[in-house]
Amino acid sequence: MVKHGQIFSPETQAVFYNWKQKPIQRMLDFDFLCGRSTPSVACIVQPGSSGGFQKLFFGSEEIAIPVYGSTPVAVKAHQTADVFINFASFRSAYESSMEALHQPTIRVIAVIAEGVPEADTKKLIAYAAQHNKIVLGPATVGGLQAGAFRIGDTAGTLENIVACKLYRPGSVGFVSKSGGMSNEMYNVLSRATNGLYEGIAIGGDVFPGSTLSDHCLRYQNIPDIKLIVVLGELGGHDEYSLVDALKTGQISKPVVAWVSGTCAKLFKSEVQFGHAGAKSGGASESAQDKNAALKAAGAIVPESFEGFEGIIKETYDQLVQDGHIQPQPETEVKTVPLDLEAAKKAGKVRVPTTIVSSICDDRGEEPTYNNVTMSTLMTGDYNVGDVISLLWFKRQLPKYATRFIEMVVMLCADHGPCVSGAHNTIVTARAGKDLVSCLVSGLLTIGPRFGGAVDDAARYFQDACDRGLEPDEFVEDMKRKGIRVPGIGHRIKSKDNRDKRVELLQKYAFKYFPSTKYLNYALRVETYTLQKAANLVMNVDGCIGTLFLDLLHSSSLFTEEEVAEIVKIGYLNGLFVLARSIGLIGHALDQKRLQQPLYRHPWDEVLYI
């Protein structure tokens, strides 16, 4: 890697493999902070994706970053993107990384995953060396060039980046195995020097894709880097290649170095530290031997880690005194707009809600229906009628009421294939449409002429009863207005062929309801209308409507205003819609199960005029 110098710039763009919203957004926020004109993420590769884009923010502007299903397609579309950031898991990191290395436009890849098999890593290293490419990782956070380009989560939060002055270039080239310690060292460098120019975490695995010395040799070739800082660790022999580079004069810039892990000597047996490669082996792999070798080769090595910052500052100050570094005045730092959620959490904005809900809450450990937990519903004496009472009426109705609701659902679930709703559903199902379309086509027929008269029946019967109108006065008044009496009349049923559903509901109400005032009035109206025609019987709409009035009034749980609102906004028709949906779904499934062909209405049942 000696021939390499600077690998990033303010124009560098990356291909980001395996969609991760937060790391990408952090890269874009760093871009904006640094004053970049173009986003550093050119595109996203999401394996198996059919394309499209992901929305993210570049400053306050929302942008769309294209998504591709494979790396070759993405690279072909974005040939100036020469960095590949691989967020694949350790299971697929090798295949996806090798595929990226085979792309001629990719120069640098960062493998974030830990635990990539060592044999696979060695293949990546060998291929990269043969083709003059750079591998960062595995097990790395990546790296950054201050004021120019950042890989993923390198350097942590925006607050840390600003505190470390990483939004503009300094004079220090830094390399370490540890991403976490890199963040700490960026803070140290911001205090002891004019800041970082480039920082790399090579990764903590036993066989990293690139070595400490690889990057130090690069830093030797970058004119803007005046000071090299290295943080090594016990285990392995990587630091000795840096020793050789110093001894042979390949690196002439001042190198301040420290190898951590000196405390391993205090243990009687071999100690494994955080990284796979950080374990004490033979004497030459100890932190003490490495520090001594580096010092002997010409590196500036403190007596302990506590002295690291001080010796970096001394070296930097000498470079300034000798005129090698000319500190520049600080520039104004841009402010990255807060995300809405972050701003809300910080109490910096007030955002009005877009939806108001008073019947349920799904924010806790389990959903609640009107403050009744799902556990209570499942373990207590609750049924579908209770759920409807909680979600529709926002209170627990007495058992006779919830049982009545269930009866209505059961009795109104279906009324054969010939009624308009079922017919529409059947025709739609036979046209090959999906279940939801079949259901909706049937539901759309519900209205004043089919099943939708429950609310009107309740409304008109209540008004007439409360005003004290005699049945004949009510019927004749409706006739003069040209309005059919809702809830009265049936196409098939008659005085001598009553609707069994109506009889069952009436029988239940007479037995269990505290009062049947409105039902009694409706029956008096029926007595009058039957004098006019035998089919002017009370139908199921009229029965349900009047009995719901009796339920609401006699339960003592609702005010007069609440009862009026329930009737006005469609609660009662809602019950018919809920019930009939069961039957309509049944008809749709039945037609599909029977594999019925496309329906065509016969000519002889059409009057052509």
C-alpha positions in Angstrom: 0.0 0.0 0.0 3.1 2.3 -0.1 2.0 3.7 -3.4 -1.2 5.0 -1.9 -1.6 8.4 -0.4 -4.9 10.2 0.2 -7.9 7.9 -0.3 -10.7 10.3 0.6 -11.6 13.8 -0.5 -14.5 16.3 -0.3 -15.8 14.7 -3.5 -15.6 11.1 -2.5 -18.8 9.1 -2.8 -19.7 5.7 -1.6 -21.9 2.7 -2.5 -23.6 1.7 0.8 -24.4 -2.0 1.0 -27.4 -3.2 3.0 -29.7 -0.4 3.9 -29.2 1.1 7.4 -31.0 4.4 7.9 -29.1 5.8 10.8 -25.5 5.3 9.6 -26.4 6.8 6.2 -28.1 9.8 7.7 -25.1 10.4 9.9 -22.9 10.4 6.9 -25.1 12.9 5.2 -25.2 15.1 8.4 -21.4 15.1 8.4 -21.4 16.1 4.7 -23.7 19.1 5.5 -21.6 20.0 8.6 -18.4 20.0 6.4 -20.1 22.1 3.7 -20.0 19.4 1.0 -22.0 20.3 -2.1 -22.9 16.7 -2.9 -24.0 13.8 -0.6 -21.2 11.3 0.1 -23.7 8.4 -0.4 -24.2 7.9 -4.1 -26.5 4.9 -3.9 -27.7 2.0 -1.7 -27.5 -1.7 -2.6 -30.2 -3.7 -1.0 -29.9 -7.3 -2.2 -33.0 -8.6 -3.9 -34.5 -5.1 -4.2 -36.3 -4.2 -7.4 -35.1 -0.7 -7.2 -36.6 2.6 -6.1 -35.1 5.0 -3.6 -34.8 5.9 0.1 -35.7 9.4 1.4 -33.1 11.0 3.7 -32.1 14.5 4.6 -29.2 16.6 3.3 -29.3 19.5 5.8 -32.9 20.7 5.8 -33.5 19.4 2.2 -35.1 16.0 1.7 -33.3 14.0 -1.0 -33.9 10.6 -2.7 -31.0 8.2 -2.8 -31.4 5.5 -5.4 -31.6 1.8 -4.4 -30.3 -1.1 -6.5 -30.7 -4.8 -6.1 -27.0 -5.7 -6.8 -23.6 -4.2 -6.6 -22.7 -4.5 -10.3 -25.8 -2.6 -11.3 -25.2 0.1 -8.7 -21.5 0.6 -9.7 -22.4 0.8 -13.4 -24.9 3.6 -12.6 -22.5 5.5 -10.3 -19.0 5.1 -11.7 -17.5 7.9 -9.7 -18.4 6.2 -6.4 -15.1 4.5 -5.4 -15.7 3.5 -1.8 -17.8 0.5 -0.8 -19.3 0.5 2.7 -20.4 -3.0 3.6 -22.9 -3.4 6.4 -23.6 -7.0 5.5 -23.6 -9.6 8.4 -20.6 -11.7 9.0 -22.3 -14.6 7.1 -22.4 -12.7 3.8 -19.7 -10.1 4.2 -17.1 -12.1 2.3 -19.2 -12.7 -0.8 -20.5 -9.1 -1.0 -17.0 -7.7 -0.3 -15.3 -9.8 -3.0 -17.9 -8.9 -5.5 -17.2 -5.2 -4.7 -13.5 -5.7 -5.1 -14.0 -7.1 -8.5 -15.6 -3.9 -9.7 -13.0 -1.8 -11.4 -14.2 1.5 -10.0 -14.1 0.5 -6.4 -10.8 1.4 -4.7 -11.6 1.1 -1.0 -14.0 -1.2 0.9 -14.9 -1.0 4.6 -16.2 -4.3 6.1 -18.1 -3.4 9.3 -19.1 -6.9 10.4 -17.3 -8.8 13.2 -16.6 -12.5 13.1 -15.8 -12.9 9.4 -14.0 -16.2 9.0 -10.2 -15.6 8.9 -9.8 -17.7 5.8 -12.2 -15.4 4.0 -10.5 -12.3 5.2 -7.1 -13.6 3.9 -8.7 -14.0 0.5 -9.9 -10.5 0.6 -6.5 -9.2 1.6 -4.8 -11.2 -1.1 -7.1 -10.0 -3.9 -6.9 -6.4 -2.7 -3.1 -6.5 -2.6 -2.9 -7.9 -6.2 -5.2 -5.2 -7.5 -3.9 -2.2 -5.6 -7.1 -1.8 -3.4 -7.6 -1.0 0.2 -9.6 -3.0 2.8 -10.7 -1.5 6.1 -11.9 -4.1 8.6 -13.4 -6.5 9.2 -14.7 -5.5 12.6 -14.2 -1.8 12.0 -16.3 1.4 12.3 -14.3 2.6 9.2 -12.6 6.0 9.1 -12.9 9.6 8.1 -11.1 12.5 6.6 -11.9 15.6 8.6 -14.0 18.1 6.6 -14.4 15.7 3.7 -15.7 12.2 4.1 -17.0 9.9 6.9 -17.7 6.1 6.9 -20.9 5.2 8.7 -20.8 5.8 12.4 -17.1 6.8 12.7 -16.5 9.3 15.4 -20.0 8.9 17.0 -22.5 11.7 17.4 -22.6 15.0 15.7 -21.9 16.6 19.1 -18.7 14.6 19.4 -17.7 15.5 15.8 -18.2 19.2 16.5 -16.3 18.9 19.9 -13.4 17.2 18.1 -13.4 19.8 15.3 -13.8 17.0 12.7 -15.8 19.3 10.4 -12.5 20.8 9.1 -9.0 19.3 8.5 -6.2 19.4 11.0 -2.6 18.2 10.6 -2.7 14.8 12.3 -2.9 11.4 10.7 -4.2 8.8 13.2 -4.6 5.0 13.0 -5.8 2.5 15.5 -7.3 -0.9 15.7 -10.2 0.2 17.9 -13.1 2.3 16.8 -14.1 3.1 20.4 -10.6 4.3 21.3 -10.4 6.2 18.0 -13.3 8.3 19.2 -11.5 9.0 22.5 -8.3 9.9 20.6 -10.1 12.3 18.3 -11.0 14.2 21.5 -7.4 14.1 22.6 -6.1 15.3 19.3 -8.6 18.2 19.3 -7.2 19.4 22.6 -3.5 18.7 22.0 -3.2 19.8 18.3 -5.1 21.6 15.6 -7.0 18.4 15.0 -7.3 15.4 12.8 -6.7 15.2 9.1 -7.5 11.6 8.6 -8.3 8.8 11.0 -8.6 5.1 10.4 -9.7 2.2 12.6 -8.3 -0.9 10.8 -10.5 -3.3 12.9 -9.9 -5.6 15.8 -9.8 -9.0 14.1 -6.7 -11.1 14.0 -6.2 -10.5 10.3 -7.3 -7.0 9.4 -7.6 -6.0 5.8 -4.9 -3.4 6.2 -2.3 -2.7 8.8 -1.1 0.1 11.0 2.0 0.6 8.9 0.0 0.6 5.7 -1.8 3.7 6.8 1.3 5.3 8.3 3.1 4.9 5.0 0.1 6.5 3.3 0.3 9.4 5.8 3.9 9.9 4.8 2.7 10.6 1.3 0.1 13.1 2.2 1.6 16.6 2.4 -1.1 18.0 4.7 -0.3 15.4 7.4 2.5 16.7 9.5 2.2 14.4 12.6 1.4 10.7 12.7 -0.3 9.3 15.9 -0.6 5.5 16.4 -2.5 3.6 19.0 -1.7 -0.1 18.9 -2.5 -3.0 21.2 -1.0 -6.2 22.5 -1.2 -9.3 20.4 0.1 -10.0 16.9 3.1 -8.4 15.2 1.5 -5.6 13.3 3.4 -2.8 15.1 6.8 -4.4 14.1 6.1 -3.6 10.4 5.9 0.0 11.6 9.1 -0.4 13.4 10.8 -1.6 10.2 9.4 1.3 8.2 10.8 3.7 10.8 14.2 2.0 10.8 14.5 2.0 7.0 13.5 5.7 6.8 10.3 5.0 4.8 8.6 7.2 7.4 10.3 10.5 8.3 7.5 12.4 9.8 7.3 12.4 13.6 5.4 9.4 14.9 3.9 9.4 18.4 2.8 5.9 19.4 1.5 3.9 22.3 0.6 0.2 22.5 -2.1 -0.5 25.0 -2.3 -3.6 27.1 0.6 -3.2 29.5 -1.5 -4.4 32.3 -1.5 -7.9 30.8 1.7 -8.6 32.6 -0.2 -8.5 35.9 -2.0 -11.7 34.9 -0.5 -15.1 35.3 -2.1 -16.6 32.2 -2.8 -15.4 28.7 -5.5 -12.7 28.6 -8.0 -12.0 25.9 -9.0 -8.4 25.7 -11.9 -6.9 23.7 -10.8 -7.6 20.1 -10.1 -11.0 18.6 -6.5 -10.0 18.0 -6.0 -8.4 21.4 -4.5 -11.3 23.4 -1.2 -11.7 25.0 0.9 -14.3 23.4 4.7 -14.5 23.4 6.9 -11.8 24.8 7.3 -10.1 21.5 3.5 -9.6 21.4 3.4 -7.8 24.7 2.6 -4.1 24.9 5.9 -3.5 26.7 8.1 -5.1 24.0 6.2 -3.3 21.2 6.5 0.1 22.9 10.2 -0.5 23.5 10.7 -1.5 19.8 8.9 1.5 18.6 10.9 3.8 20.8 14.1 2.3 19.7 13.1 2.8 16.0 12.6 6.5 16.5 8.9 6.8 17.5 8.0 9.1 20.3 6.6 6.8 23.1 5.3 8.0 26.5 5.9 6.2 29.7 2.2 5.4 30.1 -1.1 6.1 28.4 -1.7 8.9 30.8 1.3 10.7 29.2 0.1 10.1 25.7 -1.8 13.4 25.3 1.0 15.4 26.8 3.7 14.1 24.5 1.4 14.6 21.5 1.0 18.2 22.5 4.7 18.7 23.0 5.5 17.2 19.6 2.8 19.3 17.9 4.0 22.5 19.6 7.5 21.9 18.4 6.2 21.4 14.8 4.4 24.8 15.1 7.5 26.4 16.6 9.6 25.0 13.7 7.2 26.4 11.2 6.0 23.0 9.8 2.4 23.7 11.0 0.7 27.1 10.7 -2.5 27.0 12.8 -5.5 28.5 11.1 -8.3 30.5 12.7 -11.4 28.5 13.5 -14.3 28.6 11.0 -18.0 29.0 11.8 -19.6 25.7 12.4 -22.8 24.9 10.5 -25.8 23.7 12.5 -27.4 20.5 11.3 -31.2 20.7 11.6 -32.6 18.4 14.2 -34.8 15.5 13.2 -38.4 16.1 14.3 -38.3 13.3 16.8 -35.0 14.5 18.3 -36.3 18.1 18.5 -39.5 16.9 20.2 -37.6 14.9 22.7 -35.3 17.9 23.4 -38.4 20.1 23.9 -37.4 22.5 21.1 -40.5 22.2 19.0 -44.2 21.8 19.5 -45.9 19.6 16.9 -49.6 19.2 16.8 -50.9 15.7 16.5 -52.4 14.5 13.2 -54.9 11.9 14.6 -57.0 11.9 17.8 -58.0 8.5 19.2 -60.1 7.9 22.3 -61.0 4.2 22.0 -57.8 2.3 22.2 -54.1 2.6 23.0 -51.2 0.5 21.6 -48.3 2.3 23.2 -47.9 0.1 26.3 -46.9 -3.5 26.8 -50.2 -4.6 25.4 -53.0 -2.9 23.5 -56.1 -1.7 25.4 -59.7 -1.2 24.3 -61.1 1.8 26.1 -58.6 1.2 29.0 -59.3 -2.6 29.2 -56.2 -4.6 28.6 -56.0 -7.4 26.1 -55.1 -9.8 28.9 -58.3 -8.8 30.8 -60.4 -9.4 27.6 -58.8 -12.8 27.0 -59.0 -14.1 30.6 -62.2 -12.5 31.8 -65.9 -13.1 30.8 -65.8 -11.0 27.6 -67.1 -11.7 24.2 -67.4 -10.0 20.8 -70.3 -7.9 22.0 -68.2 -6.6 24.9 -65.4 -5.6 22.4 -68.0 -3.7 20.3 -69.3 -2.0 23.4 -65.8 -0.9 24.4 -64.7 0.3 21.0 -68.0 1.7 19.7 -69.8 2.9 22.8 -66.7 3.5 25.0 -68.1 1.8 28.0 -68.9 -1.7 29.3 -72.5 -2.4 28.6 -74.5 -4.9 30.7 -74.5 -8.5 29.6 -78.0 -8.5 28.3 -76.9 -5.6 26.0 -73.7 -7.3 24.7 -75.6 -10.5 24.1 -78.2 -8.6 22.1 -75.4 -7.1 20.0 -74.1 -10.6 19.3 -77.6 -11.7 18.4 -77.9 -8.9 15.9 -74.5 -9.9 14.3 -75.5 -13.5 14.1 -79.0 -12.9 12.7 -77.9 -10.3 10.2 -74.7 -12.1 9.0 -76.4 -13.3 5.8 -79.8 -13.4 4.1 -79.1 -15.6 1.1 -77.4 -15.1 -2.3 -80.2 -13.2 -3.9 -80.2 -9.9 -2.0 -78.4 -7.1 -3.7 -75.2 -7.1 -1.4 -74.6 -10.8 -1.8 -75.4 -10.7 -5.5 -72.8 -8.0 -6.1 -70.2 -9.9 -4.1 -70.9 -13.1 -6.0 -70.6 -11.3 -9.4 -67.4 -9.7 -8.4 -65.9 -12.9 -7.1 -66.8 -14.7 -10.3 -64.9 -11.9 -12.2 -61.8 -13.1 -10.4 -61.4 -10.1 -8.1 -59.6 -10.2 -4.7 -61.5 -10.8 -1.5 -61.5 -7.1 -0.4 -62.9 -6.0 -3.7 -65.6 -8.6 -3.5 -66.5 -7.4 0.0 -66.6 -3.8 -0.8 -68.7 -4.3 -3.9 -71.3 -5.9 -1.7 -71.1 -3.3 1.1 -71.6 -0.5 -1.4 -75.2 -1.6 -2.0 -76.1 -1.0 1.7 -78.2 2.1 2.0 -81.8 3.2 2.4 -83.2 0.4 0.2 -81.0 -2.5 1.5 -80.0 -2.9 5.1 -79.2 0.8 5.7 -82.5 1.8 7.2 -81.6 1.0 10.8 -80.6 4.5 11.7 -83.5 6.1 9.9 -86.0 3.7 11.5 -84.6 4.6 15.0 -84.7 8.3 14.1 -88.2 8.5 12.8 -89.8 6.1 15.4 -88.1 8.0 18.3 -89.3 11.4 17.0 -92.9 10.2 16.5 -93.0 8.4 19.9 -91.4 11.3 21.8 -93.9 13.7 20.2 -96.8 11.5 21.2 -98.1 11.0 17.7 -100.6 8.2 17.2 -99.6 5.5 14.8 -102.0 6.7 12.1 -100.9 10.3 12.5 -97.3 9.2 12.1 -97.9 7.0 9.0 -100.1 9.5 7.2 -97.7 12.4 7.9 -94.9 10.4 6.4 -97.1 9.6 3.4 -97.9 13.3 2.8 -94.1 14.0 2.9 -93.5 11.2 0.3 -91.3 9.2 2.7 -91.6 5.5 3.2 -91.7 4.5 6.9 -88.2 3.1 7.6 -88.3 -0.3 9.2 -91.7 -1.2 7.8 -92.3 -3.4 4.7 -90.7 -6.5 3.2 -90.4 -7.9 -0.3 -91.1 -11.5 0.8 -92.3 -11.5 4.4 -95.9 -10.7 5.4 -98.5 -10.8 8.1 -98.8 -14.5 7.8 -95.1 -15.2 7.0 -93.2 -13.3 9.7 -89.4 -12.7 9.6 -88.0 -15.2 12.1 -85.2 -12.9 12.9 -87.6 -10.2 14.0 -89.5 -12.6 16.2 -86.3 -13.8 17.9 -85.1 -10.3 18.7 -88.5 -9.2 20.0 -88.7 -12.3 22.2 -85.3 -11.7 23.7 -86.0 -8.0 24.3 -89.4 -8.7 26.1 -87.6 -11.1 28.4 -84.4 -9.2 29.2 -84.8 -5.5 28.4 -85.8 -3.2 31.3 -88.1 -1.3 28.9 -89.3 -1.8 25.3 -91.0 1.6 24.9 -89.9 2.2 21.3 -90.5 -1.4 20.2 -94.0 -1.2 21.6 -94.6 2.0 19.6 -93.2 0.4 16.4 -95.5 -2.6 16.9 -98.5 -0.3 17.1 -97.4 1.4 13.9 -97.1 -2.1 12.3 -100.7 -2.9 13.4 -101.8 0.2 11.5 -99.8 -0.5 8.3 -100.9 -4.1 8.1 -104.4 -2.7 7.6 -103.1 -1.2 4.3 -101.1 -4.2 3.0 -100.1 -7.6 4.3 -96.4 -7.1 3.5 -96.1 -3.9 5.6 -94.7 -5.8 8.5 -91.9 -4.7 10.8 -88.6 -5.7 9.1 -85.3 -6.5 10.8 -84.1 -2.8 10.3 -87.0 -1.5 12.2 -86.7 -4.1 14.9 -83.0 -3.5 15.4 -83.4 0.3 15.3 -86.2 0.5 17.9 -84.6 -2.1 20.2 -81.3 -0.2 20.2 -83.3 2.9 21.3 -84.7 0.9 24.1 -81.3 -0.5 25.0 -79.6 2.9 25.1 -82.4 4.6 27.0 -83.2 1.8 29.5 -79.5 1.0 30.4 -79.2 4.4 32.1 -75.6 4.7 30.7 -76.3 7.3 28.1 -77.6 10.9 28.2 -80.3 12.0 25.8 -77.6 13.9 23.8 -75.4 10.8 23.6 -78.3 8.7 22.3 -79.1 11.4 19.7 -75.5 11.4 18.6 -75.3 7.6 18.3 -78.3 7.6 16.0 -77.1 10.6 14.0 -73.6 9.4 13.1 -74.4 5.9 12.1 -73.7 3.5 14.9 -76.8 1.3 14.2 -76.1 1.0 10.5 -72.6 0.1 11.4 -73.9 -3.0 13.2 -75.6 -4.2 10.1 -72.5 -3.5 8.0 -70.4 -5.5 10.5 -72.8 -8.4 10.6 -73.3 -8.5 6.8 -69.6 -8.4 6.1 -69.4 -11.9 7.6 -71.9 -13.2 5.0 -70.4 -11.3 2.1 -67.0 -12.8 2.8 -68.6 -16.2 3.0 -70.2 -15.7 -0.5 -66.9 -14.5 -2.0 -65.0 -17.5 -0.6 -67.8 -19.9 -1.6 -67.6 -18.7 -5.3 -63.9 -19.0 -5.4 -63.9 -22.5 -3.7 -66.6 -23.6 -6.3 -64.5 -22.1 -9.1 -67.5 -20.4 -10.6 -67.0 -18.8 -14.0 -67.6 -15.2 -15.0 -71.2 -14.2 -14.5 -73.3 -13.0 -17.4 -76.9 -12.0 -17.0 -79.3 -13.9 -19.2 -81.0 -11.9 -22.1 -84.4 -13.2 -21.3 -84.3 -11.4 -17.9 -83.6 -8.0 -19.5 -86.3 -5.8 -20.8 -84.8 -4.0 -23.9 -86.7 -0.8 -24.6 
